[in-house]
Amino acid sequence: NSLYLLELMPINVDQLEKICKVPGAPGYETKIRELVLKELKGLCDDVRIDNMGNVVALKKGKDSSKKVMAAAHMDEIGFIVTHIDDNGFVRFAPLGGFDPKTLTAQRVLLHGKKDIPGVMGCKPIHIMTPAERSASLTLNDYFIDTGLPKKKLEKIIEVGTTITRERDLV
């Protein structure tokens, strides 16, 4: 019973908040991996990183006839910068699976020389043609607006910069 387990195991909200804020786009998990390794320090009998970058930790129990495995994703849905247009709007490609319908008005962080906040958007409905209004949006219809002009933005980010959703703990 999961409710019973919650009563036995209080949630460390401060630790959960810290984990939620560390970026880890697929293929770019270095920062979250470092946090996982730090949090595991002293808790396990063996901790290693495999060839794919996964953290594998072993905690020996008192009874070796029983085994339990806990597994979790270290990465999160992310994106990567593919282009910065003349207006400073950032075009992007996905890293991992997602539903494009969820992108409108999503706040994101672009992880360049420093983190830059932005918001995902598309062409406003009041300037769409009737055909555009009835069509489903695709990834190519979206961009990220940071509010910065192209020249300032290019000093901080570049093609290949990773992007994650802004994720304060709620």
C-alpha positions, 0 to 999 in steps of 0.5 A: 500500500503506497499510502502506508509507505508514505507514512513510514517514509517522510519526503525530504522536500528540500532534497526533492526541490534540489533534484528538480532544479538540476538540469539533465537533458538526454545525453547531457546528464552531467550535472544531475549525475554529479548530484546523484553521486553526491547524495549516494555518498556513504549510503551504498556499498558500491557505486559505479558509472557504467559505459552509458553514464548510468549510476549503478549503486549497490546496498547489501542487505542482511538477507542475501536471499532477497533482492530489490531493485529501484530504477529511475530516469536521471534525464528529463525531456529537453531540447537543443538549440538549432538556430537563432533567427535575426529577431533573436528567436531560438529554434530548437529540436527535441531531446527525448519524446514529448507532445508538441501540444504541451509547448505553448507558453512553457517556460524554459531555461537555455543552458549556455554560458549562463542560464537564460530564461525563455518562453516557448511560443508560436505565431499568435492566433490573431495573425494566423490565416484561417488555414493555420488556425485549423491546422495542428501545430508542429515543432517547426511552428514553435520558437523560444523568446528570451527577450534578448536581441540576436547579438546579445543572445549569441554571446551566451548561447549557440547551436547545440546549447541544451534547453530544459523546462523551468522546474520549480518545485510546486 
